[in-house]
Amino acid sequence: MPENHVYISTAAYGGSTPMADLESLISSASKGDHAAQTQIYEEYFDRVYRFIFYRVSHKQIAEDLTEEVFIKAFRSLSSLKATLSFEGWFFRIARNLVIDHYRKAKTTIDIEELENTLEYEENIVDSANISLDQKRLLSLMKQLPPEQQIIIKLKFLDELENEEIAEMLNKSEVSIRVTQHRAISKLKSLFKNFI
Amino acid sequence: MEDKREQLYTEGLTSLKTGAPLPAVLAMFAKDDTELAEELTLASILLSIPKQQIPRPIKAFKFTEQPISFWNRVSWRSFVIAPLAVVLFATTAVGVHFTSKATAGQKLFVVKKAYEKTQLALTINPESKAQLQLELSQKRLQEAESVLYGPEKNPKLQAAALAELSAQAKTTAEAVKQSNANQDQNSDTVASLESISSELASLSKNADTTTASSSSNTAAKVENFKKILTAAKDTGITHLDPAPTVITVSGKVQNVQDNIIYIENYAWEVNEKTTFKLGTEKASLKEVNKTSTIKLTGEKKNEHFIATDVIITVAEKPTETPKAEPKEKIKPTPKIVPTSTPVSSNNEPMKVISRIIVEDPTPQYQP
């Protein structure tokens, strides 16, 4: 297959993307190999787009920002050192781009406040089919400390893994696990008191 | 205790995420721990929160439009050559000035060539290499003109300049040939460069030491070379597009509208060069519809996705509503009704003969 040929097969078709070893793929992509970059783009595009869409709730903006994520990522790929999660690195870029996007609209706002002020859970959750318990939990989440709130949202609404969250927030994976458990524990107490 | 619970919680959560039912997870990880059981139950509720459908994105592959930065292109080997080049040239400002003016046959020309060789080694992209060779051709041309038409008539330098010009023309032809952009237009340029290279080589070999510069033939060839370089610039070799990315997509067709096939977030343009196959048989765009499964190969050029080959792997004719057949009037079925037993004249029962009564029902339609 020629060097610049990319093979993509849809899941429905039953095929799978023949992925080279991720390390060598990243290496090729960092040197400007369009085929390698395209493979990475195809692999991570949907999740990054979903992550952004939930936060901006606008298809065109989400598409533009997603494209921007990959442009930025490939530009800085050569300087990327060891990461906990390659995908988490993309989410970090995506998160920063979303924050920049909102910063342009809202001039003075704290980053953490912005992350929570977005209240993107309303964009994610299918309110029509949500149970009463789930509704209660989402409402109680707002009583958690900001850091715990962010991690719970990333874990259960964005469905990110601990390593991805850690990479995104520039924390250790242990820290994410511990914080998440504490958040669940607190949420449990709140839920019990609520009933 | 807290660490132990946190570890069990993490393991239980992982099991829930892989689809294990809650009772099984609780039995495995939180058998004797009510607190942990409550936490895992809560996590299970959160995991099952229904998510909204999001609109399908259109992928634009904009990263392919970005120029490849120099630092992304160089390999570690370049950093062996580069320091040597720096040592070679970092003498004096005057030395550098004279080096840039050197022409073929002069001592500093070797230094100049070494520097250019370094530049070429650091250029990996074929299109950028072709561009650089064209720029070097321009330099050789200027050098040749300076020795041919300058105040100092040195036949040896003139012959060397022509030889250098010939060699550069040949190298440039090769580089343009290797370039992937504008291949149709490049073929003329390649042919012209190869031709002028031979002519200049011949001139150089046969250069009369006293008449090289006065030869109208020499002037004509040099002028011709100049025109070739200008034409190359005009045809767009100097604005080389990055090699198109070839993509193959397989799957079910989402829609076909005019000459566009929509499949898995791609909108593929079909043109007169697109080939269609149904199995091994030739086919056309007409055979592609919403129920087809295809394998499509194409290129992304600038903003467009252009289909080059389409293989229809599963072709289903769109279901057609069966034509309603004209409803026919059916003839009424004769109803056979037994009549009363007739009695013959001799009072013997006659054989019963059924009387056929033809009813005149309202015409019935076939169901």
Interface residues (C-beta under 8 A of the other chain):
Chain A: P2 N4 H5 V6 Y7 I8 S9 T10 A12 Y13 G15 S30 K31 G32 H34 A35 Q37 T38 Y41 F45 D46 Y49 R50 F53 Y54 K59 A62 E63 T66 E67 F70 I71 F74 R75 L77 S78 N123 I124 V125 D126 N129 I130 S131 D133 Q134 L137 L138 I152 F156 L157 R177 V178 H181 I184 S185 L187 K188 F191 K192
Chain B: R5 E6 Y9 T10 E35 E38 E39 L42 A43 I45 L46 L47 S48 I49 P50 K51 Q52 Q53 I54 P55 P57 I58 K59 A60 F61 K62 F63 T64 Q66 I68 S69 W71 N72 R73 S75 N125 P242 A243 P244 T245 V246 I247 T248 V249 S250 G251 K252 E264 T293
